């Protein structure tokens, strides 16, 4: 099978794992992306919001006879979903959730409302307009943020007022202490759950776990 990854960056371990079983094609906006030297074929591409990005990806998939494309950069998810049928037409399956699911979880305010509607425990969350009764410390971050950029812990009113103006379209959440876990869920192409793997986040870099521990806990 031939698999294409976007935004390969420094994801060397991921690439090497897939290379054990498949031919791996990688694309990135940087010609010096470290993972470039580990894929079977590499292509430099423009940014995801370039008008030619989708056509260039389609041409690569057609040339390499790519069976599936796995995107690794959140910003491009919705764009790729909107062009899913174009990839299907050339025999390439896009490994990505439905557009509506991505729209919910790319927006932290929509995510919060979704969790509340499903009775899933989640930190109290406020929009800038709804912030009235609260206690410190708090967490403030962009509604559409990614990669843990512009995430700040605020301890007093002065810090809160500064970051509310500093961050565009922020959300504010109660600060929750405790052990943090990432839950990986593997589904088939019909959305059926195949496996669930909880991972304790020990060390994080740019929003991604660089050190972690798999935890077998049925409660989690």
Secondary structure, 3 states (H helix, E strand, C coil): CEEEECCCCCCHHHHHHHHCCCEEEEEECCCCCHHHHCCCEEEECCCCCCCCHHHHHHHHHHHHCCCEEECCCHHHHHHHHHCHHHHHHCCCEECCCCHHHHHHHCCHHHHHHHHHHCCCCCCCEEECCCCCCCCCCEEEEECCCCCCCCCEEECCHHHHHHHHHHCCCEEEEECCCCCCEEEEEEECCCCCEEEEEEEEEEEEECCEEEEEEEECCCCC
